[in-house]
Amino acid sequence: MRKMTITCQISDLFRTFYTARFFEAVKSIELLRMIRLDFKEGTKLGIAKITCNPGFSVKDIEFPEGGEIIAIFQETGDESILLFKGTAPPSIMHISKLFARDIIWSTPTILYKDKITYSIIGEEKELKYMLRLIKLILGPIEDIAYEKATFGPYDLIQSLTKKQQEILVLAKKAGYYHNPRKITLDDLSLLSGLSKATVGEHLRKAENHVMNSVLAGY
């Protein structure tokens, strides 16, 4: 697996997702950590640093439909560190679902008025797909950089499906990965309310994804 960082101009289509007043207040938005991302559901939750233009603050930002600030952790001059939430409106859900691929969205990811930088991790086939999609949806590409993939725990977790995350976390908390195990697959099935076969399938897929990511290149 490799990490691909792409900088592209913002297309007219992408610009329609934002109001004109949004970029009056915002100079840049930098993703610091993606906590949850689900393109199929059109939802995201993350921590970001927002830099405002002179004379503006985060209170002046007119976010796109479905976007909101959950909490502000720190404000220093024109910069704010905050927890944000985004939900894709029904009108663009068909576009959001196009990005639901087997990739990890990473950093640096920074949005400016005229360009955006994205970083994604994945296999070559998935990266090529995303490259074509970014050209089509986001805008003309200015720069591309490749490097060996490295992973943090949040990268790996957010790359799993919602159900895989739930089952994996449940298994960990219940002691399934202790030695000796504190709970069986049958017990996990009862706790989750799912069949033993379904729980086993979710665990296998999650474990396989995490191991392949951690041991990428070996």
PEJO-V381999 format. One record per pair of residues at least 6 apart in sequence whose ideal C-beta (glycine too) atoms are under 8 Angstrom apart, sorted by the first residue. I is the first residue (numbers start at 1). GAP is how many residues later the second one is. D is the distance in Angstrom with one decimal. If there is no record, write none. Layout:
<<I,GAP,D> <I,GAP,D>>
This chain:
<<1,120,5.9> <1,121,6.1> <1,122,5.8> <1,148,4.3> <1,211,7.6> <1,212,6.6> <1,215,4.1> <1,216,7.6> <2,119,7.2> <2,120,7.6> <2,122,7.1> <2,125,6.6> <2,144,5.4> <2,145,6.9> <2,146,6.6> <2,147,5.6> <3,103,6.4> <3,116,6.3> <3,117,7.3> <3,118,4.8> <3,143,7.0> <3,144,5.1> <3,145,7.1> <3,146,4.8> <3,147,7.3> <4,115,7.2> <4,116,5.6> <4,117,7.7> <4,118,7.8> <4,123,5.0> <4,126,7.5> <4,127,7.4> <4,140,6.7> <4,141,7.3> <4,142,5.6> <5,103,6.7> <5,112,6.6> <5,113,7.2> <5,114,4.5> <5,139,7.3> <5,140,4.6> <5,141,7.9> <5,142,7.7> <6,111,7.0> <6,112,5.2> <6,113,7.8> <6,114,7.8> <6,125,7.2> <6,128,5.9> <6,135,6.0> <6,137,7.3> <6,138,5.4> <7,108,6.0> <7,109,7.3> <7,110,4.5> <7,134,7.3> <7,135,4.8> <7,136,4.4> <7,137,7.9> <8,107,6.5> <8,108,6.2> <8,110,7.8> <8,126,6.1> <8,127,7.5> <8,130,5.2> <8,131,4.7> <8,132,6.0> <8,133,4.6> <8,134,5.9> <9,105,6.5> <9,106,5.4> <9,130,4.2> <9,131,4.8> <9,133,6.4> <10,103,7.6> <10,104,6.0> <10,105,6.1> <10,106,5.9> <10,128,7.0> <10,129,5.1> <11,126,7.0> <11,127,6.0> <11,128,3.6> <11,129,7.6> <13,124,6.4> <14,102,7.7> <14,123,6.5> <14,124,5.2> <14,125,6.1> <17,47,5.4> <17,75,6.8> <18,46,5.3> <19,43,4.9> <19,45,6.8> <21,41,4.4> <22,39,6.5> <22,40,5.4> <22,41,6.9> <22,42,7.0> <23,90,4.5> <24,29,7.0> <24,32,7.2> <25,27,5.6> <25,28,6.2> <25,31,4.1> <25,32,7.8> <25,35,4.4> <25,36,4.7> <25,37,7.2> <26,24,6.4> <26,25,7.6> <26,26,6.3> <26,27,7.1> <26,30,7.8> <26,35,5.9> <26,85,8.0> <26,87,7.6> <27,24,4.6> <27,25,6.1> <27,26,4.9> <27,51,7.4> <27,85,7.4> <27,86,7.5> <28,22,7.5> <28,23,4.8> <28,82,5.9> <28,83,6.5> <28,84,5.2> <29,19,5.5> <29,20,7.4> <29,21,5.2> <29,22,7.8> <29,81,7.0> <29,82,4.6> <30,18,6.3> <30,19,4.6> <30,20,7.9> <30,21,7.7> <30,78,7.1> <30,79,7.3> <30,80,4.6> <30,81,8.0> <31,15,5.9> <31,16,7.8> <31,17,5.5> <31,76,5.7> <31,77,7.6> <31,78,4.0> <31,79,7.3> <32,14,7.5> <32,15,4.6> <32,16,5.9> <32,17,5.8> <32,49,7.2> <32,75,7.1> <33,13,6.1> <33,14,4.6> <33,74,7.7> <33,121,5.8> <34,10,7.1> <34,11,7.9> <34,12,4.6> <34,71,5.6> <34,72,7.8> <34,120,6.8> <34,121,7.9> <34,124,5.4> <35,10,4.6> <35,11,5.3> <35,12,6.9> <35,119,6.8> <35,123,6.9> <36,7,7.0> <36,8,6.6> <36,9,4.3> <36,10,7.6> <36,122,6.0> <37,6,7.6> <37,7,4.8> <37,8,7.7> <37,9,7.5> <37,68,5.8> <37,121,5.3> <38,6,7.4> <38,62,7.8> <38,124,6.1> <39,57,5.0> <39,58,6.0> <39,59,7.8> <39,60,4.5> <39,61,3.8> <40,56,7.8> <40,57,5.9> <40,60,4.7> <41,121,7.6> <42,24,7.8> <42,45,6.0> <42,46,3.1> <42,50,7.8> <42,51,5.2> <42,54,4.5> <42,55,7.8> <43,42,7.7> <43,43,7.0> <43,44,5.4> <43,45,7.5> <44,41,7.2> <44,42,4.6> <45,25,7.8> <45,38,7.5> <45,39,7.4> <45,40,5.3> <45,41,7.8> <46,37,7.6> <46,38,6.1> <47,26,7.8> <47,34,6.9> <47,35,7.2> <47,36,5.7> <47,37,7.6> <48,33,7.6> <48,34,6.3> <48,36,5.5> <49,30,6.1> <49,31,7.1> <49,32,5.4> <50,8,5.9> <50,11,7.3> <50,29,7.2> <50,30,5.0> <50,32,6.5> <51,27,5.7> <51,28,5.2> <52,6,6.6> <52,8,7.3> <52,9,7.5> <52,26,4.7> <52,27,7.8> <52,28,7.5> <53,25,7.5> <54,24,7.0> <56,22,7.6> <57,18,7.7> <57,21,7.7> <57,23,7.6> <58,11,6.6> <58,14,6.6> <58,17,7.5> <58,22,4.8> <58,24,6.9> <63,6,7.7> <64,22,7.9> <65,24,4.6> <66,20,5.8> <66,21,3.8> <66,22,6.0> <66,23,5.3> <67,17,6.9> <67,18,7.4> <67,19,4.8> <67,20,7.8> <68,16,7.1> <68,17,5.5> <68,18,7.8> <69,13,5.3> <69,14,7.3> <69,15,5.7> <69,16,8.0> <70,12,7.6> <70,13,4.3> <70,14,6.5> <70,15,5.4> <71,11,6.4> <71,12,4.5> <72,8,5.8> <72,9,7.5> <72,10,4.7> <72,11,8.0> <73,8,4.7> <73,9,6.2> <73,10,7.0> <74,6,6.8> <74,7,4.3> <75,6,8.0> <88,7,7.9> <88,8,4.4> <95,42,6.5> <98,35,6.0> <98,39,7.3> <99,31,7.7> <99,34,6.8> <101,21,7.2> <101,25,5.3> <101,28,6.3> <101,29,6.6> <102,20,6.4> <102,21,7.4> <102,24,5.6> <102,57,7.8> <103,17,4.9> <103,18,6.3> <103,19,3.7> <103,23,5.1> <103,24,7.4> <103,27,6.3> <103,56,7.3> <104,16,6.7> <104,17,4.1> <104,18,6.7> <104,47,7.3> <104,51,5.0> <104,52,7.4> <104,54,7.2> <104,55,4.2> <104,109,7.4> <105,13,7.5> <105,14,7.3> <105,15,5.7> <105,53,7.4> <106,13,4.4> <106,14,6.5> <106,15,5.4> <106,49,5.8> <107,12,5.7> <108,9,5.8> <108,11,5.6> <109,8,6.4> <109,9,5.5> <109,10,5.6> <110,6,7.0> <110,7,4.7> <115,24,7.9> <115,27,6.7> <116,22,6.3> <116,23,7.7> <118,16,6.9> <118,20,7.6> <120,7,6.9> <120,10,5.8> <121,28,4.7> <121,30,7.3> <121,34,7.0> <121,92,7.9> <122,8,7.3> <131,10,7.7> <131,13,7.7> <134,7,7.0> <135,6,6.1> <148,68,7.9> <148,69,6.4> <149,64,7.5> <149,67,5.3> <149,68,7.8> <151,62,5.4> <151,63,6.6> <151,65,8.0> <155,58,7.9> <156,53,7.7> <156,54,5.5> <156,57,5.7> <156,58,7.6> <157,8,6.1> <159,50,6.8> <159,54,7.3> <160,8,6.8> <160,46,5.4> <160,49,6.2> <160,50,7.8> <163,39,5.8> <164,38,5.1> <164,41,6.0> <164,42,4.1> <164,45,7.6> <165,41,7.6> <166,26,7.5> <167,21,7.5> <167,25,6.2> <167,27,7.7> <167,32,5.9> <167,35,4.2> <167,36,5.9> <167,39,6.9> <168,34,7.5> <168,35,6.7> <168,38,4.5> <168,39,7.8> <170,18,6.7> <170,21,6.3> <170,22,6.1> <171,6,6.6> <171,12,7.7> <171,17,5.9> <171,32,6.2> <174,8,6.7> <174,9,4.5> <174,13,7.4> <174,14,6.5> <174,17,6.5> <175,6,6.5> <175,7,2.8> <175,8,5.3> <176,6,7.3> <176,7,5.3> <176,9,7.8> <176,12,6.2> <183,8,7.9> <185,11,5.6> <185,14,6.2> <185,15,5.9> <185,18,8.0> <186,10,5.9> <188,11,5.2> <189,6,6.2> <189,7,4.3> <189,9,7.9> <189,10,5.0> <192,7,5.8> <194,8,7.9>>
